[in-house]
Amino acid sequence: MHKPNLRSAILLLALAIAVLTPPTARAQDLGRLLEQASIARAYRHVSPGEMLQVEYLFLRVFQGERSTQLRQEWLSLGFNMQLVNDHGTEFVVLYESEGKRYGRGLYAFRQALPYPLALQAPHSFKEYYTRQIVLDMMREGNVAAAAWNTVPRLIKQYGATIDADLAHQEYSFFKAFSRAFAIHYAHGRILQIHGFAQQKRTTQAGATADMIISSGRQIPTPAVLAAGQCLKQRIAGPVHIYPRDVLELGATTNAIGRALMQLGHSGFVHLEISRGLRERMRNNASMRQSVLQCMATTRS
């Protein structure tokens, strides 16, 4: 019987690795993929059954699976799963295929062993700079994953205004991503970043705040209290903890916060940032690092 030589064995091993590893995207830039994924202006609501299916697929990604079978299952839902090398860091990126862009979001997962923190920008079209801030934080910090919306929260479709707000949809890929993260990282954090207009606030505390941090609950979790105190020391500007310091923007109707609460997970952190501070953060890496460090030093 013919025995394979060393060269044949190496070729077979290389083939096996190629089959089990997602292909690397030609675009060496996560930001470019995010920009391309956000071209479409259509939104499709997600059914409860589809969300459960997607939650299971997200969980497998968090668990480190990178198989061809998983890639095919994502593809059947209209998503590409690719390994992207962004400025020397490898990410697995899930984004909607061309012709199947329905506003279900873009999701990135760090390949190296990360800190159990996920970032979210669910309103990145209108809340200026939140998209770029989350992108830069994902690149700069040892963050496990990040998620962005890919259509505006309100869009015109077939002559009607469609609600595509991923922070408040009962069923969405965004929520499935969040639940899968919480199941995989029992003591992890989801940091959801928003922007607010000081001039639209109804209280003095809200109008003068630069940051408002909350847990989506009427009683702040230990995680939010610790992160809030850390931010108060590191950020040059008023940082308020809801509802202790301010009674606005507490995220008590946020679907992601409610989802984690239902799972008994206390890791949801909702961060509202003023326009002026967002403008500074987009150009200040040390300020972004301060926010990440305040999340990383927080425990339940």
For each residue, the residues with C-beta under 8 A, 3 or more apart:
1:
2:
3:
4: 8 9 12
5: 8 9
6: 9 10
7: 10 11
8: 4 5 11 12
9: 4 5 6 12 13
10: 6 7 13 14
11: 7 8 14 15
12: 4 8 9 15 16
13: 9 10 16 17
14: 10 11 17 18
15: 11 12 18 19
16: 12 13 19 20
17: 13 14 20 21
18: 14 15 21
19: 15 16 68
20: 16 17 66 67 68
21: 17 18 66 83
22: 66 71 81 82 83 92
23: 82 83
24: 82 83 84 85
25: 28 33 82 83 84 85 93
26:
27: 32 33 36 84
28: 25 84 85 86 87
29: 32 33 84 86 87
30: 33 34 84 86 91 93 108 135 138 139
31: 34 35 86 132 135
32: 27 29 35 36
33: 25 27 29 30 36 37 84 93 95 106
34: 30 31 37 38 95 106 131 135 148 150
35: 31 32 38 39
36: 27 32 33 39 95
37: 33 34 95 96 101 106 150
38: 34 35 106 125 148 150 151
39: 35 36 101
40: 96 101 102 103 150 151
41: 151 152 155 156 157
42: 101 102 103 151 155 157
43: 102 103 151 155 157 162 164
44: 102 103 104
45: 169 171
46: 50 51 54 104 169 171 172 173
47: 50 51 171
48: 51 52 171
49: 52 53
50: 46 47 53 54 77 171
51: 46 47 48 54 55 171 172 173 175 176
52: 48 49 55 56 176
53: 49 50 56 57 77
54: 46 50 51 57 58 77 173 176 177
55: 51 52 58 59 176 179 180
56: 52 53 59 60 180
57: 53 54 60 61 70 73 74 77
58: 54 55 61 62 107 176 177 179 180 181
59: 55 56 62 63 180 183 184
60: 56 57 63 65 70
61: 57 58 64 65 70 81 92 94 109 180
62: 58 59 109 144 145 180 181 184 185
63: 59 60 184
64: 61
65: 60 61 70
66: 20 21 22 70 71 83 92
67: 20 70 71
68: 19 20 71 72
69: 72 73
70: 57 60 61 65 66 67 73 74 81
71: 22 66 67 68 74 75 81
72: 68 69 75 76
73: 57 69 70 76 77
74: 57 70 71 77 79 80 81 94
75: 71 72 78 79 80 81 97
76: 72 73
77: 50 53 54 57 73 74
78: 75 96 97 100 102 104
79: 74 75 94 95 96 97 100 104
80: 74 75 93 94 95 96 97
81: 22 61 70 71 74 75 92 93 94
82: 22 23 24 25 92 93 95
83: 21 22 23 24 25 66 90 91 92 93 111
84: 24 25 27 28 29 30 33 90 91 92 93 108
85: 24 25 28 88 89 90
86: 28 29 30 31 89 90 91 139
87: 28 29 139
88: 85
89: 85 86 110 111 112 139
90: 83 84 85 86 110 111 112
91: 30 83 84 86 108 109 110 111 138
92: 22 61 66 81 82 83 84 108 109 111
93: 25 30 33 80 81 82 83 84 106 107 108 109
94: 61 74 79 80 81 106 107 108 109
95: 33 34 36 37 79 80 82 106 107 150
96: 37 40 78 79 80 100 101 102 104 106 150
97: 75 78 79 80 100 101
98: 101
99:
100: 78 79 96 97
101: 37 39 40 42 96 97 98 150
102: 40 42 43 44 78 96
103: 40 42 43 44 149 150 151 155 164
104: 44 46 78 79 96 150 172 173 174
105: 147 148 149 150 166 172 173 174 177
106: 33 34 37 38 93 94 95 96 147 148 150
107: 58 93 94 95 145 146 147 173 177
108: 30 84 91 92 93 94 138 145 146 147
109: 61 62 91 92 93 94 144 145
110: 89 90 91 114 138 142 143 144 145
111: 83 89 90 91 92
112: 89 90 142
113:
114: 110 117 142 143 144 145
115: 141 142 143 144 296
116: 144 185 187 188 189
117: 114 141 143 144 188 189 190 191 292 295 296
118: 143 144 145 146 147 177 178 181 185 188 189 190 191
119: 134 137 138 143 145 146 147 190 191 192 193
120: 134 146 147 148 174 178 190 191 192 193 256
121: 124 127 130 131 133 134 146 147 148 149 192 193
122: 147 148 149 153 165 166 167 174 192 194 256
123: 126 127 130 149 153 165 167 194 195
124: 121 127 130 131 134 148 149
125: 38 131 149 151 152 153
126: 123 152 153 195
127: 121 123 124 130 194 195 196 278
128: 195 275 278
129: 132 133 195 278 279 281 282
130: 121 123 124 127 133 134 193 194 195 273 278
131: 34 121 124 125 134 135 148
132: 31 129 135 136 282
133: 121 129 130 136 137 193 278 281 282 288
134: 119 120 121 124 130 131 137 138 146 148 193
135: 30 31 34 131 132 138 139 146 148
136: 132 133 139 140 282 285 288
137: 119 133 134 140 141 143 146 288 291 292
138: 30 91 108 110 119 134 135 141 143 146
139: 30 86 87 89 135 136
140: 136 137 285 288 289 292
141: 115 117 137 138 288 289 292 296
142: 110 112 114 115
143: 110 114 115 117 118 119 137 138 146 292
144: 62 109 110 114 115 116 117 118 181 185 188
145: 62 107 108 109 110 114 118 119 177 181
146: 107 108 118 119 120 121 134 135 137 138 143
147: 105 106 107 108 118 119 120 121 122 174 177 178
148: 34 38 105 106 120 121 122 124 131 134 135
149: 103 105 121 122 123 124 125 152 153 164 166 174
150: 34 37 38 40 95 96 101 103 104 105 106
151: 38 40 41 42 43 103 125 155 164
152: 41 125 126 149 155 164
153: 122 123 125 126 149 163 164 165 166 167
154: 161 162 163 164 165
155: 41 42 43 103 151 152 161 162 164
156: 41 159 160 161 162
157: 41 42 43 160 161 162
158:
159: 156
160: 156 157
161: 154 155 156 157
162: 43 154 155 156 157
163: 153 154 168 169
164: 43 103 149 151 152 153 154 155 169
165: 122 123 153 154 168 169
166: 105 122 149 153 169 172 174 175
167: 122 123 153 174 192 194 254 255 256
168: 163 165 253 254 255
169: 45 46 163 164 165 166 172 174 175 255
170: 175 255
171: 45 46 47 48 50 51 175
172: 46 51 104 105 166 169 175 176 255
173: 46 51 54 104 105 107 176 177
174: 104 105 120 122 147 149 166 167 169 177 178 256
175: 51 166 169 170 171 172 178 179 255 256 259
176: 51 52 54 55 58 172 173 179 180
177: 54 58 105 107 118 145 147 173 174 180 181
178: 118 120 147 174 175 181 182 190 256 259 260
179: 55 58 175 176 182 183 259 260 263
180: 55 56 58 59 61 62 176 177 183 184
181: 58 62 118 144 145 177 178 184 185 188 190
182: 178 179 185 186 188 190 259 260 263 265 267
183: 59 179 180 186 263
184: 59 62 63 180 181 188
185: 62 116 118 144 181 182 188 267
186: 182 183 265
187: 116 267 299 300
188: 116 117 118 144 181 182 184 185 267
189: 116 117 118 223 267 268 269 295 298
190: 117 118 119 120 178 181 182 256 260 267 268 269
191: 117 118 119 120 269 271 291 295
192: 119 120 121 122 167 251 254 256 257 268 269 270 271
193: 119 120 121 130 133 134 271 273
194: 122 123 127 130 167 249 270 271 272 273
195: 123 126 127 128 129 130 272 273 274 275 278
196: 127 200 201 206 212 249 272 273 274 275
197: 200 201 274 275
198: 201 206 207 208 209 274 275 276
199: 207
200: 196 197
201: 196 197 198 206 207 209 248
202: 206 248
203: 206 207 246 247 248
204: 207 208
205: 208 209 240 245 246 247 248
206: 196 198 201 202 203 209 212 240 246 247 248 249
207: 198 199 201 203 204
208: 198 204 205 238
209: 198 201 205 206 212 238 239 240 245 246 272 274
210: 235 237 238 239 273 274 276 277
211: 231 235 237 238 239 240 271 272 273 274 277
212: 196 206 209 239 240 241 242 246 248 249 250 271 272
213: 224 227 228 231 239 240 241 242 269 270 271 272
214: 217 220 224 241 242 243 249 250 251 252 269 270 272
215: 219 220 221 223 224 251 257 266 268 269 270
216: 250 251 252 254 256 257 258 260 261 268 270
217: 214 220 221 252 257 261
218: 243 250 252
219: 215
220: 214 215 217 224 225 228 241 242 243 244
221: 215 217 224 225 266 268 300
222: 225 226 266 299 300
223: 189 215 226 227 266 267 269 298 299 300
224: 213 214 215 220 221 227 228 241 269
225: 220 221 222 228 229 241
226: 222 223 229 230 297 298 299
227: 213 223 224 230 231 269 294 295 298
228: 213 220 224 225 231 232 239 240 241
229: 225 226 232 233
230: 226 227 233 234 293 294 297 298
231: 211 213 227 228 234 235 239 290 291 294
232: 228 229 235 239
233: 229 230
234: 230 231 290 291 293 294
235: 210 211 231 232 239 277 287 290 291
236:
237: 210 211 274 277
238: 208 209 210 211
239: 209 210 211 212 213 228 231 232 235
240: 205 206 209 211 212 213 228 244 245 246
241: 212 213 214 220 224 225 228 244 245 246
242: 212 213 214 220 245 246 247 248 249 250 251
243: 214 218 220 246 247 250
244: 220 240 241
245: 205 209 240 241 242
246: 203 205 206 209 212 240 241 242 243 249
247: 203 205 206 242 243 250
248: 201 202 203 205 206 212 242
249: 194 196 206 212 214 242 246 272
250: 212 214 216 218 242 243 247 270
251: 192 214 215 216 242 254 257 270
252: 214 216 217 218 257
253: 168 258
254: 167 168 192 216 251 257 258 268 270
255: 167 168 169 170 172 175 258 259
256: 120 122 167 174 175 178 190 192 216 259 260 268
257: 192 215 216 217 251 252 254 260 261 268 270
258: 216 253 254 255 261 262
259: 175 178 179 182 255 256 262 263
260: 178 179 182 190 216 256 257 263 265 266 267 268
261: 216 217 257 258 264 265 268
262: 258 259
263: 179 182 183 259 260
264: 261
265: 182 186 260 261 268
266: 215 221 222 223 260 300
267: 182 185 187 188 189 190 223 260 300
268: 189 190 192 215 216 221 254 256 257 260 261 265
269: 189 190 191 192 213 214 215 223 224 227 295 298
270: 192 194 213 214 215 216 250 251 254 257
271: 191 192 193 194 211 212 213 291
272: 194 195 196 209 211 212 213 214 249
273: 130 193 194 195 196 210 211 277 278 281
274: 195 196 197 198 209 210 211 237 277 278
275: 128 195 196 197 198 278 279
276: 198 210 279 280
277: 210 211 235 237 273 274 280 281
278: 127 128 129 130 133 195 273 274 275 281 282
279: 129 275 276 282 283
280: 276 277 283 284 287
281: 129 133 273 277 278 284 287 288 291
282: 129 132 133 136 278 279
283: 279 280
284: 280 281 287 288
285: 136 140 288 289
286: 289 290
287: 235 280 281 284 290 291
288: 133 136 137 140 141 281 284 285 291 292
289: 140 141 285 286 292 293
290: 231 234 235 286 287 293 294
291: 137 191 231 234 235 271 281 287 288 294 295
292: 117 137 140 141 143 288 289 295 296
293: 230 234 289 290 296 297
294: 227 230 231 234 290 291 297 298
295: 117 189 191 227 269 291 292 298
296: 115 117 141 292 293
297: 226 230 293 294
298: 189 223 226 227 230 269 294 295
299: 187 222 223 226
300: 187 221 222 223 266 267
